Amino acid sequence: MAGRVAIRAQPVLGSGGGDSVPLALLPGRLLDEELLPAWLPALGAMAARAGLEGWGWGRRPVIITSSNFGVGSLYAHRHGDKDPRHLEHGTPTSSVELVRGSLGWGPDITVISHACVSAHLGLLQASRRIAAGVADEVLVFSYDFLSPFVTGGFHALKILNEGFPAPYQVRETGSIALGDGAAFAVLTAARGDFQLIAQNVFNEHHHFTANDPSGSGFHRVLQGIVPALQGRRVWLKGHGTGTLEAGRLEAEAFATLFPDSPLVGWKGSLGHTLGSCGLVELAIVAQSMRTGRAPGTVGTRAPCFTSNVATEPFALGAADAAICAGNAFGGAHAVLALSHA
């Protein structure tokens, strides 16, 4: 809310050096992977808030979502200190098993990974299980921690560069930041502070990384939830990485379908937390709804792609629902609408 930025310019390959790029790392954590992973205690502290007993058994399954898992450990084994112990938690399966074992969860774990819509897909799968009556409650748990493999990959695409992100701002060069991120949500049928009133997904299958330049995917995914929002006043939390084409297409789709609703994006403060961003940013949406005030689009100033981009914090006023959108490589799109229960 205060406009603070967690992002700092750091070498793109950690101890391997390289260009300085904007990253937001867990306090005290190095970009280079350690043994055991330095992020594991942070996950334990976070998971304790959901209660550690009983998850992964019976009618209390766990869905884990990520786009990174243990890829930093594989990179450390191949290009870092080459310690073979990194291989013990370098694959998605072994990384999840490390987390599951350290938290004492049972074996009923589902793993979902689809780039930056991973957390959205986990929430959708959990909602379907609750609606079908096959689970009493579902824990959706997401974690993505950076490594030189991840930062180097985005740097090679030239969207992670020396510039800091300014989501939805009109400028010559787009840029993103990357961030460590983890979050969880517990979905139940009959209790809780908030309610998922609509969810939708759509995949353009257009290109390995790019979107259909017509913006059709952004419109299609939003159109799927419009009927559920009739009569509601909504505010918009977009994906908003700081890239130019995708940012423009997303802002234009929102402005077309929800012209009177303010649009914000927070990756200019947090960095892009990749497959976990759908849950990390949902936590901020929920807290905004509790307090009645939402952060603006940190790092951005006029001119913006559309007039409804909010660059400063704003009161939610009469708004009774929030739309949260996520987009991913290849034209994958996901959206949900959240209201008070």
C-alpha positions as CSV (number, residue, x, y, z in Angstrom):
1,M,0.0,0.0,0.0
2,A,2.9,2.3,0.7
3,G,4.4,1.7,-2.7
4,R,7.5,-0.1,-1.4
5,V,9.5,-2.3,-3.8
6,A,11.1,-5.6,-2.8
7,I,13.0,-5.7,-6.1
8,R,16.8,-5.1,-6.1
9,A,19.3,-5.1,-9.0
10,Q,21.3,-8.3,-8.7
11,P,23.6,-10.5,-11.0
12,V,21.4,-12.6,-13.2
13,L,23.4,-15.8,-12.5
14,G,24.1,-15.3,-8.8
15,S,27.7,-16.2,-8.0
16,G,28.1,-16.7,-11.8
17,G,27.7,-13.0,-12.3
18,G,26.3,-11.5,-15.5
19,D,24.1,-8.5,-16.1
20,S,22.3,-6.9,-13.2
21,V,18.5,-7.6,-13.3
22,P,15.6,-6.8,-10.9
23,L,15.0,-9.7,-8.5
24,A,13.1,-10.0,-5.2
25,L,14.6,-12.8,-3.2
26,L,13.5,-14.1,0.2
27,P,15.4,-12.1,2.8
28,G,18.8,-13.6,3.4
29,R,18.6,-16.1,0.6
30,L,21.2,-16.4,-2.1
31,L,20.2,-17.0,-5.8
32,D,22.5,-20.0,-5.8
33,E,20.8,-23.1,-4.4
34,E,21.9,-24.4,-1.1
35,L,21.8,-27.8,0.7
36,L,19.1,-28.2,2.1
37,P,17.2,-25.6,0.1
38,A,17.2,-22.3,2.1
39,W,13.6,-21.8,1.3
40,L,12.4,-25.0,3.1
41,P,12.1,-23.4,6.6
42,A,10.0,-20.5,5.1
43,L,7.6,-23.0,3.6
44,G,7.3,-24.7,7.0
45,A,6.5,-21.5,8.8
46,M,3.9,-20.6,6.2
47,A,2.3,-24.1,6.2
48,A,1.9,-24.0,10.0
49,R,-0.7,-21.2,9.5
50,A,-2.8,-23.8,7.6
51,G,-2.3,-26.4,10.4
52,L,0.0,-29.3,9.6
53,E,-2.1,-32.2,10.9
54,G,-4.3,-34.3,8.7
55,W,-3.5,-32.9,5.2
56,G,-3.0,-35.4,2.5
57,W,-5.2,-38.0,4.1
58,G,-8.9,-39.0,3.6
59,R,-11.1,-36.1,2.5
60,R,-8.3,-33.5,3.0
61,P,-6.2,-33.7,-0.1
62,V,-3.3,-31.3,-1.0
63,I,-2.7,-29.8,-4.4
64,I,0.8,-28.4,-5.0
65,T,1.4,-26.0,-7.8
66,S,4.6,-24.5,-9.1
67,S,6.6,-23.8,-12.3
68,N,10.1,-24.2,-10.8
69,F,10.0,-27.0,-8.2
70,G,13.6,-28.1,-7.7
71,V,15.1,-26.9,-11.0
72,G,17.6,-24.7,-9.0
73,S,19.0,-27.9,-7.4
74,L,19.4,-29.5,-10.9
75,Y,21.2,-26.4,-12.0
76,A,23.5,-26.4,-8.9
77,H,24.4,-30.0,-9.6
78,R,25.2,-29.3,-13.2
79,H,26.7,-25.8,-13.1
80,G,27.3,-24.9,-9.5
81,D,29.1,-26.9,-6.8
82,K,28.1,-30.2,-8.5
83,D,27.3,-31.8,-5.2
84,P,25.2,-35.0,-6.0
85,R,23.0,-34.4,-3.0
86,H,21.3,-31.7,-5.1
87,L,19.7,-34.5,-7.1
88,E,17.8,-35.7,-4.1
89,H,15.3,-32.9,-4.6
90,G,15.9,-31.6,-8.1
91,T,12.9,-33.0,-10.0
92,P,9.3,-31.9,-9.4
93,T,8.5,-35.3,-7.8
94,S,11.4,-35.3,-5.4
95,S,11.0,-31.6,-4.6
96,V,7.4,-32.2,-3.7
97,E,8.4,-35.2,-1.7
98,L,10.9,-33.1,0.3
99,V,8.2,-30.6,1.1
100,R,5.6,-33.3,1.9
101,G,8.0,-35.2,4.2
102,S,9.2,-32.1,6.0
103,L,5.6,-31.0,6.7
104,G,4.3,-34.5,7.7
105,W,1.6,-34.6,5.1
106,G,0.0,-37.8,3.8
107,P,0.4,-39.2,0.3
108,D,-2.8,-37.7,-1.3
109,I,-0.8,-35.0,-3.2
110,T,-1.7,-33.8,-6.7
111,V,1.0,-31.8,-8.6
112,I,0.0,-29.2,-11.2
113,S,2.4,-27.2,-13.3
114,H,1.4,-24.9,-16.2
115,A,3.8,-22.0,-16.1
116,C,2.3,-18.8,-14.6
117,V,-1.3,-20.1,-14.4
118,S,-0.3,-23.0,-12.2
119,A,-1.9,-21.7,-9.0
120,H,-5.1,-20.7,-10.8
121,L,-5.4,-24.3,-12.1
122,G,-4.8,-25.6,-8.6
123,L,-7.7,-23.5,-7.3
124,L,-10.0,-24.6,-10.1
125,Q,-9.2,-28.3,-9.5
126,A,-9.8,-27.8,-5.7
127,S,-13.1,-26.1,-6.4
128,R,-14.2,-29.0,-8.6
129,R,-13.4,-31.5,-5.9
130,I,-15.4,-29.6,-3.3
131,A,-18.3,-29.1,-5.7
132,A,-18.3,-32.9,-6.5
133,G,-18.4,-33.8,-2.8
134,V,-15.2,-35.9,-3.0
135,A,-13.3,-33.7,-0.4
136,D,-14.3,-31.8,2.7
137,E,-11.5,-29.3,2.3
138,V,-8.5,-28.9,0.0
139,L,-5.2,-27.3,0.6
140,V,-3.8,-25.5,-2.5
141,F,-0.1,-24.9,-1.8
142,S,2.2,-23.1,-4.2
143,Y,5.9,-22.3,-4.1
144,D,8.4,-20.8,-6.6
145,F,11.9,-19.9,-5.7
146,L,14.4,-18.4,-8.2
147,S,17.6,-19.9,-9.4
148,P,20.2,-18.9,-12.1
149,F,18.4,-21.4,-14.4
150,V,15.2,-19.5,-14.2
151,T,16.6,-15.9,-14.2
152,G,19.0,-16.8,-17.0
153,G,16.2,-18.2,-19.1
154,F,14.1,-15.0,-18.8
155,H,17.2,-12.9,-19.5
156,A,17.8,-14.9,-22.7
157,L,14.3,-13.8,-23.8
158,K,15.3,-10.2,-23.1
159,I,12.2,-9.5,-21.0
160,L,14.3,-9.7,-17.8
161,N,16.8,-6.9,-18.4
162,E,18.3,-4.0,-16.5
163,G,14.9,-2.1,-16.5
164,F,12.5,-2.3,-13.6
165,P,8.9,-3.3,-14.4
166,A,6.2,-0.7,-14.9
167,P,3.0,-2.7,-15.6
168,Y,0.6,-1.2,-18.1
169,Q,2.8,1.9,-18.7
170,V,3.4,3.1,-22.3
171,R,7.1,3.2,-22.8
172,E,9.8,2.1,-25.3
173,T,11.1,-1.0,-23.7
174,G,9.2,-3.6,-21.6
175,S,10.8,-5.3,-18.7
176,I,9.8,-7.7,-15.9
177,A,11.2,-8.6,-12.5
178,L,11.2,-12.0,-10.9
179,G,10.5,-12.8,-7.3
180,D,10.5,-15.7,-4.8
181,G,6.9,-16.4,-3.8
182,A,4.8,-18.9,-1.9
183,A,1.2,-18.9,-0.7
184,F,-1.6,-21.3,0.2
185,A,-5.4,-21.3,0.3
186,V,-7.8,-23.7,2.0
187,L,-11.0,-24.3,0.1
188,T,-14.1,-25.7,1.8
189,A,-17.8,-25.9,1.0
190,A,-19.5,-24.2,4.0
191,R,-17.1,-21.9,5.8
192,G,-14.6,-19.1,5.2
193,D,-14.3,-15.4,4.8
194,F,-14.4,-15.4,1.0
195,Q,-16.1,-17.1,-1.9
196,L,-14.9,-18.0,-5.4
197,I,-18.0,-17.0,-7.4
198,A,-16.6,-17.7,-10.9
199,Q,-13.5,-19.3,-12.5
200,N,-12.5,-19.8,-16.1
201,V,-9.5,-20.9,-18.2
202,F,-8.6,-20.6,-21.8
203,N,-5.6,-21.6,-23.9
204,E,-4.9,-20.0,-27.3
205,H,-2.3,-22.6,-28.3
206,H,-0.9,-19.8,-30.4
207,H,2.9,-19.8,-29.9
208,F,5.6,-21.1,-27.5
209,T,5.8,-17.7,-25.7
210,A,3.7,-15.1,-27.5
211,N,-0.1,-14.3,-27.4
212,D,-2.3,-14.1,-30.4
213,P,-1.8,-10.4,-31.4
214,S,-5.5,-9.8,-31.7
215,G,-5.9,-10.2,-28.0
216,S,-8.6,-12.8,-28.4
217,G,-7.4,-15.0,-25.6
218,F,-7.6,-12.2,-23.0
219,H,-11.2,-11.5,-24.1
220,R,-12.3,-15.1,-24.3
221,V,-11.2,-15.9,-20.7
222,L,-12.9,-12.8,-19.3
223,Q,-16.1,-13.3,-21.2
224,G,-16.5,-16.7,-19.5
225,I,-17.1,-15.1,-16.1
226,V,-19.2,-12.0,-17.2
227,P,-22.5,-13.8,-16.6
228,A,-21.7,-14.5,-13.0
229,L,-20.9,-10.9,-12.3
230,Q,-24.1,-9.3,-13.5
231,G,-25.2,-6.6,-11.1
232,R,-21.9,-6.5,-9.2
233,R,-19.4,-3.7,-9.0
234,V,-15.9,-5.2,-9.4
235,W,-12.3,-4.1,-9.3
236,L,-9.5,-5.8,-11.3
237,K,-6.2,-7.4,-10.4
238,G,-4.4,-8.1,-13.6
239,H,-1.4,-10.2,-14.4
240,G,0.6,-7.1,-15.4
241,T,4.2,-8.3,-15.7
242,G,5.6,-5.2,-17.3
243,T,5.9,-6.6,-20.9
244,L,4.5,-4.3,-23.6
245,E,2.4,-6.4,-25.9
246,A,0.8,-8.7,-23.3
247,G,0.3,-5.7,-21.0
248,R,-1.5,-3.7,-23.7
249,L,-3.7,-6.7,-24.8
250,E,-4.7,-7.4,-21.2
251,A,-5.5,-3.8,-20.3
252,E,-7.5,-3.4,-23.4
253,A,-9.6,-6.5,-22.7
254,F,-10.3,-5.4,-19.2
255,A,-11.2,-1.9,-20.4
256,T,-13.6,-3.3,-23.0
257,L,-15.5,-5.7,-20.7
258,F,-15.2,-3.8,-17.4
259,P,-14.8,-0.1,-18.5
260,D,-15.8,1.4,-15.1
261,S,-13.5,-0.8,-13.0
262,P,-10.0,0.1,-11.8
263,L,-7.2,-2.1,-12.9
264,V,-4.0,-2.8,-10.8
265,G,-1.0,-5.1,-11.0
266,W,1.6,-5.6,-8.3
267,K,4.6,-7.2,-10.0
268,G,6.3,-3.9,-10.0
269,S,6.6,-4.4,-6.2
270,L,6.8,-8.1,-5.7
271,G,8.4,-9.2,-9.0
272,H,6.8,-12.0,-11.0
273,T,6.4,-15.0,-8.7
274,L,5.8,-17.3,-11.7
275,G,3.6,-20.3,-11.1
276,S,2.7,-19.1,-7.6
277,C,1.6,-15.6,-8.6
278,G,-2.1,-16.5,-8.7
279,L,-2.0,-17.3,-5.0
280,V,0.6,-14.8,-3.8
281,E,-1.4,-12.0,-5.3
282,L,-4.8,-13.5,-4.2
283,A,-3.6,-13.1,-0.6
284,I,-3.2,-9.3,-1.2
285,V,-6.6,-9.2,-2.9
286,A,-8.2,-10.8,0.2
287,Q,-6.4,-8.4,2.6
288,S,-7.5,-5.5,0.4
289,M,-11.1,-6.6,0.7
290,R,-10.8,-7.0,4.4
291,T,-9.5,-3.4,4.8
292,G,-11.5,-1.8,2.0
293,R,-8.5,-0.4,0.3
294,A,-6.2,-1.7,-2.5
295,P,-2.6,-0.9,-3.5
296,G,-2.1,0.8,-6.8
297,T,0.1,-0.4,-9.6
298,V,3.5,0.1,-8.0
299,G,6.3,1.3,-10.3
300,T,3.9,2.7,-12.9
301,R,3.1,6.2,-13.9
302,A,1.1,7.8,-16.7
303,P,0.7,7.4,-19.6
304,C,-0.8,3.9,-19.4
305,F,-2.4,1.7,-22.0
306,T,-5.9,2.4,-20.8
307,S,-7.4,5.1,-18.6
308,N,-8.7,2.6,-15.9
309,V,-5.2,1.7,-14.7
310,A,-4.9,2.8,-11.1
311,T,-1.4,4.0,-10.2
312,E,-2.2,5.0,-6.6
313,P,-4.0,3.1,-3.8
314,F,-7.7,3.5,-3.9
315,A,-10.8,2.8,-1.7
316,L,-12.9,-0.1,-2.8
317,G,-16.0,1.7,-1.9
318,A,-19.1,-0.1,-3.2
319,A,-17.1,-2.8,-5.0
320,D,-18.4,-6.2,-4.0
321,A,-16.1,-8.5,-6.0
322,A,-12.5,-8.7,-7.3
323,I,-11.4,-10.2,-10.6
324,C,-7.9,-11.8,-10.5
325,A,-6.3,-12.7,-13.8
326,G,-3.2,-14.7,-14.8
327,N,-1.6,-15.3,-18.1
328,A,1.2,-17.7,-19.2
329,F,3.5,-18.6,-22.0
330,G,1.8,-20.0,-25.1
331,G,-1.4,-18.0,-24.6
332,A,-2.7,-19.7,-21.5
333,H,-5.2,-17.6,-19.5
334,A,-7.0,-18.0,-16.2
335,V,-9.3,-15.8,-14.2
336,L,-11.3,-16.0,-11.0
337,A,-13.8,-13.7,-9.2
338,L,-13.7,-13.4,-5.4
339,S,-16.3,-11.9,-3.1
340,H,-17.0,-11.8,0.6
341,A,-18.6,-15.1,1.7
